């Protein structure tokens, strides 16, 4: 990614493997849209679940021209599942990829349109 990635950690220790995963996933977003202007990522561990439940909240915010902002909020699964942080990050980036792909298609004018329904013809004989 050509722009710096801003990563914020809340109640989560910064880890090099997670940092690398985020940079790798963010780099792949350029495949969907090459005009990304900014990328902000927030990783948070719910305070109440800090000891046992591990409920992670991931937020990805991107800005792309012309002034569009895309945001993804991803939470780990049901309480008690202990879904891995890596899985939640991966799912968040997949969702962002889909949003970018959809935006790019819309900007290029490749949006599906409804099929034209012909007007009924009435014989007046």
C-alpha positions as CSV (number, residue, x, y, z in Angstrom):
1,X,0.0,0.0,0.0
2,X,1.4,3.4,-1.0
3,X,0.0,5.2,2.1
4,X,1.0,4.5,5.6
5,X,-1.2,2.3,7.7
6,X,-2.3,3.6,11.1
7,X,-2.8,0.8,13.6
8,X,-4.3,1.4,17.0
9,X,-4.3,-1.2,19.8
10,X,-6.7,-1.0,22.7
11,X,-6.3,-3.6,25.5
12,X,-4.3,-5.7,23.1
13,X,-0.5,-6.2,23.2
14,X,1.2,-5.2,20.0
15,X,2.6,-8.3,18.2
16,X,4.9,-8.4,15.2
17,X,3.0,-11.4,13.6
18,X,-0.3,-9.5,13.8
19,X,1.4,-6.3,12.5
20,X,2.7,-8.3,9.5
21,X,-0.6,-9.9,8.9
22,X,-2.3,-6.5,8.8
23,X,0.3,-5.1,6.4
24,X,0.0,-8.1,4.1
25,X,-3.8,-7.9,4.0
26,X,-3.8,-4.2,3.5
27,X,-1.4,-4.5,0.6
28,X,-3.8,-7.0,-1.1
29,X,-6.6,-4.3,-1.0
30,X,-4.7,-2.5,-3.8
31,X,-5.9,-5.4,-6.1
32,X,-9.5,-4.2,-5.6
33,X,-8.9,-0.4,-5.8
34,X,-5.6,1.3,-6.5
35,X,-6.6,4.7,-5.3
36,X,-6.6,4.2,-1.5
37,X,-5.7,7.4,0.2
38,X,-5.7,6.4,3.9
39,X,-6.0,3.2,5.9
40,X,-6.8,3.2,9.7
41,X,-7.1,0.0,11.7
42,X,-8.2,-0.4,15.2
43,X,-7.9,-3.6,17.2
44,X,-9.7,-3.8,20.5
45,X,-10.2,-6.5,23.2
46,X,-13.5,-6.0,25.1
47,X,-12.5,-5.1,28.7
48,X,-15.1,-7.4,30.3
49,X,-13.9,-10.4,28.3
50,X,-10.2,-9.7,28.7
51,X,-9.6,-12.7,30.9
52,X,-11.6,-15.5,29.4
53,X,-13.9,-14.7,26.5
54,X,-11.6,-12.9,24.1
55,X,-14.1,-10.8,22.2
56,X,-12.1,-8.8,19.6
57,X,-13.4,-5.8,17.7
58,X,-11.7,-4.8,14.5
59,X,-12.4,-1.6,12.6
60,X,-11.0,-0.8,9.2
61,X,-11.5,2.6,7.7
62,X,-10.4,3.5,4.2
63,X,-10.6,6.6,2.2
64,X,-10.7,6.5,-1.6
65,X,-11.3,9.2,-4.2
66,X,-13.6,11.1,-4.7
67,X,-14.0,11.5,-1.0
68,X,-15.5,8.1,-0.2
69,X,-15.0,6.5,3.1
70,X,-15.5,2.8,3.6
71,X,-15.7,1.3,7.1
72,X,-15.8,-2.3,8.3
73,X,-16.6,-3.4,11.9
74,X,-15.8,-7.0,12.6
75,X,-16.3,-8.8,16.0
76,X,-15.2,-12.2,17.0
77,X,-17.9,-14.9,17.2
78,X,-20.2,-15.8,20.1
79,X,-18.9,-15.2,23.7
80,X,-16.8,-18.1,24.9
81,X,-15.6,-19.3,21.5
82,X,-12.2,-17.7,21.8
83,X,-12.1,-17.0,18.1
84,X,-8.5,-16.1,17.2
85,X,-7.5,-12.5,16.5
86,X,-6.0,-13.6,13.2
87,X,-9.3,-15.0,12.0
88,X,-11.2,-11.8,12.9
89,X,-8.6,-9.7,11.1
90,X,-8.8,-11.9,8.0
91,X,-12.6,-11.7,7.9
92,X,-12.6,-7.9,8.3
93,X,-10.2,-7.6,5.4
94,X,-12.3,-10.0,3.2
95,X,-15.3,-7.8,3.9
96,X,-13.4,-4.6,3.1
97,X,-12.2,-6.3,-0.2
98,X,-15.8,-6.9,-1.2
99,X,-16.8,-3.3,-0.4
100,X,-13.8,-2.0,-2.5
101,X,-14.7,-4.3,-5.4
102,X,-18.3,-3.1,-5.3
103,X,-17.3,0.5,-5.2
104,X,-14.9,0.1,-8.1
105,X,-17.6,-1.5,-10.2
106,X,-20.0,1.3,-9.3
107,X,-17.4,4.0,-10.2
108,X,-16.7,2.3,-13.5
109,X,-20.4,2.1,-14.3
110,X,-20.6,-1.7,-14.1
111,X,-23.6,-1.8,-11.8
112,X,-26.3,-4.3,-12.5
113,X,-29.4,-2.7,-13.7
114,X,-32.9,-4.0,-13.7
115,X,-34.1,-5.7,-16.9
116,X,-36.4,-3.5,-18.9
117,X,-40.0,-4.7,-18.7
118,X,-41.8,-4.0,-21.9
119,X,-45.1,-2.1,-21.7
120,X,-48.1,-4.2,-22.4
121,X,-49.6,-3.7,-25.9
122,X,-53.4,-3.5,-26.0
123,X,-55.3,-4.2,-29.2
124,X,-58.2,-1.8,-29.7
125,X,-60.0,-3.6,-32.4
